[in-house]
């Protein structure tokens, strides 16, 4: 399985449960993307359609917790999870904040919102917030930040210039 940010809906994931069961039988994993904007916390604490809200789940980031806590854990179908893309993505509709696509387009917004003294630090602080959260869930293998080596329409997402800063963050986690 591999899902884009914001999908599947809860009732659709229920239909995917037989695939999870088969994947577990053959050593598979679940893969999905998690993005939000104008920062990585937008809609954190928000509910999925027809469900109550929880302070440690979101409708975009930490969406996977709905599937695991309510469906997979009770059914004894906890499958390893890889969040194969994560970060800030302004393509999300109906959101507040400035126009933009990748994290680079939101640096001023991040600083104004108090995430850090400059855009790079502010983005790394958001990724650190996300990292601290996913580390609480033992079934999460890890997440990758979108994207290194970007070109064309993806340039505002490019993390090449901040890879040393990300490395320093990583090394500081022990």
C-alpha positions in Angstrom: 0.0 0.0 0.0 1.0 3.5 -0.7 -1.2 6.5 -0.2 -0.9 10.2 -0.9 -1.4 12.8 1.8 -5.0 13.2 3.0 -6.2 9.8 1.8 -7.6 7.3 2.1 -10.7 8.2 4.1 -11.3 6.1 7.2 -14.1 4.0 5.6 -11.9 3.5 2.5 -9.0 2.2 4.7 -11.4 -0.4 6.2 -11.7 -1.8 2.7 -7.9 -2.1 2.5 -7.6 -4.2 5.6 -7.5 -7.5 3.7 -4.5 -6.2 1.8 -2.8 -5.4 5.1 -3.4 -8.9 6.3 -1.8 -10.3 3.1 1.1 -7.9 3.3 1.8 -9.0 6.9 1.8 -12.6 5.8 4.5 -11.9 3.2 6.6 -9.4 5.2 5.3 -6.2 3.6 5.0 -2.7 4.8 2.6 0.2 4.5 3.7 3.4 2.8 2.1 6.8 2.8 2.8 10.5 2.4 2.1 13.1 5.1 2.1 16.8 4.3 0.4 19.9 5.6 0.7 23.7 5.0 1.2 26.5 5.6 3.1 24.6 8.3 3.4 21.0 9.1 0.9 21.3 12.1 -2.1 22.6 10.2 -5.1 20.4 11.0 -3.2 18.6 13.7 -5.8 17.7 16.3 -8.5 17.8 13.6 -10.9 15.0 12.9 -11.6 12.8 9.9 -15.1 13.0 8.5 -17.6 11.5 10.8 -15.1 10.8 13.6 -14.2 12.7 16.8 -11.1 14.7 17.1 -8.1 13.7 19.2 -5.2 16.0 20.3 -2.5 13.6 19.0 -3.8 12.9 15.5 -4.5 15.0 12.5 -6.4 15.0 9.3 -3.1 15.4 7.4 -0.1 14.9 9.6 -0.4 11.9 11.9 -3.4 10.7 9.9 -1.9 7.2 10.1 -2.7 7.1 13.8 -6.4 6.8 12.9 -5.8 3.6 11.0 -3.4 2.1 13.5 -5.1 2.9 16.7 -8.7 2.4 15.7 -8.3 -0.4 13.1 -5.0 -2.2 12.8 -4.0 -2.5 16.5 -7.4 -3.9 17.6 -7.3 -6.4 14.7 -3.7 -7.4 15.5 -2.7 -6.2 12.1 0.1 -3.8 13.0 2.2 -3.5 9.9 5.5 -1.6 9.7 5.0 1.9 8.3 7.2 4.0 6.1 6.2 7.6 5.5 7.9 7.9 2.2 7.3 11.6 1.7 6.7 14.2 4.4 7.0 18.0 4.8 5.2 21.2 3.8 3.2 21.1 0.6 1.2 24.2 -0.3 -0.8 22.3 -3.0 -3.2 21.4 -0.2 -6.5 23.2 -0.8 -8.5 25.3 1.5 -5.6 26.1 3.7 -4.7 29.4 5.3 -1.4 31.3 4.8 0.4 32.6 1.7 0.5 31.2 -1.8 3.2 28.7 -2.3 4.2 25.1 -2.9 7.3 23.8 -1.1 8.7 24.8 2.2 11.0 27.5 0.7 7.8 29.5 -0.3 6.7 29.6 3.4 9.9 30.6 5.1 8.6 34.1 6.0 5.4 32.6 7.3 7.3 30.1 9.5 9.4 32.9 11.1 6.3 35.1 11.7 4.6 32.1 13.3 7.5 31.7 15.7 9.0 28.4 14.4 12.5 29.9 14.4 14.6 33.0 13.6 15.1 32.1 9.9 13.4 29.9 7.4 15.8 27.0 7.5 15.7 26.8 11.3 12.0 27.2 11.3 11.5 24.3 8.8 13.9 22.0 10.7 12.1 22.8 13.9 8.8 21.7 12.3 10.5 18.5 11.0 11.8 18.0 14.6 8.3 18.3 15.9 7.1 15.7 13.4 10.1 13.5 14.1 9.4 13.5 17.9 5.9 12.4 17.2 6.6 9.6 14.8 9.3 8.3 17.2 6.4 7.6 19.7 4.9 5.0 17.3 7.1 1.9 17.3 5.6 0.6 14.0 7.0 3.6 12.1 10.3 2.7 10.4 10.9 6.3 9.5 10.0 9.2 7.2 11.8 10.9 4.4 11.6 14.6 3.7 10.5 15.6 0.2 12.8 16.2 -1.7 16.6 16.3 -2.4 17.9 17.2 -5.8 14.7 18.9 -7.0 14.4 20.7 -10.3 11.7 22.5 -12.2 8.3 22.7 -10.4 9.8 20.9 -7.4 12.6 23.5 -6.6 10.7 25.1 -3.8 10.7 21.8 -2.0 14.4 21.1 -2.4 16.3 20.3 0.8 19.8 20.0 -0.8 21.0 23.3 0.8 19.8 22.3 4.2 21.1 18.7 4.3 24.0 19.7 6.6 21.5 21.3 9.0 19.3 18.1 8.8 22.4 16.0 9.5 23.2 18.1 12.5 19.6 17.7 13.8 19.8 14.0 13.3 23.2 13.7 15.1 21.8 15.6 18.0 19.0 13.0 18.5 21.3 10.4 20.0 
